[in-house]
Amino acid sequence: MHIDKPLSDTIHNAQRTLTKVPEITVYFWIIKILTTGMGEVTSDYLAHQLDPVIAVALAGIGLVASLVLQFLVRRYVAWIYWLNVVMVSIFGTMAADVLHVGFGIPYIVSTTFFVVALAIIFAIWYASEKTLSIHSIYTRRREAFYWTTILATFALGTAAGDMTATTMNLGYFLSGVLFAILIAIPALAYWLIGLNEILAFWFAYIVTRPLGASFADWMGVPHNRGGLGLGTGSVSLGLAIIILGLVSYLAVTRKDVKNGKHAT
């Protein structure tokens, strides 16, 4: 059936209005990197303050609760969305750490495992929806694919960051520098040679995890481990305050919503 252009545009605009994720702005990338760092140090802090099993259970409960809230709302809500990202960051970090610390699996093996897992998720998502664009997240099924992918990227990023810092002996600071260089690749490729924007986005999204986590670890771990020794609790609290401030700003200004409008 032929759909005339005005009607097609109306449908497209309605779908964009109902999307459950924010517009990709500089605020998005800043908060994303901060949440990766917070998830890393918060996970480490909880694992040392609580029994690891209890810490994982609490993180899992928090993640499930935040996801239920996210799926219940009909539109993008800044604080709910970013609460989910924070909880995914914490739980994803723990999931990757459990494989290494709990089961003794080398980081290179767990990194490879999460790469394969992520590739499978992408393949199933694309086969089902014919797109991997985050601008198309306006159905429950696509939202489920989206958050499953996000969880996998956090677990992969955790394993990859720990692999470069420890297995490859780069240390946390140099690992952060390495991933800072890597995250520039998709941006330059997009601007200079027209790299597919969906590919560029997901490449950058994956790299933000080890980027933020490496610098957060560097700030939190003791001097004898190559860090600044600020403490994981202090770094986690500091990052949480900054994230809260930025998310509150976006909730008020709606700078991460297309045309500054929310669905009603």
Helices and strands as residue ranges (DSSP letters): H 5-17, H 26-49, H 52-72, H 78-97, I 98-102, H 107-129, G 134-136, H 140-162, I 163-167, H 171-193, H 197-220, G 223-225, H 232-253, G 258-260
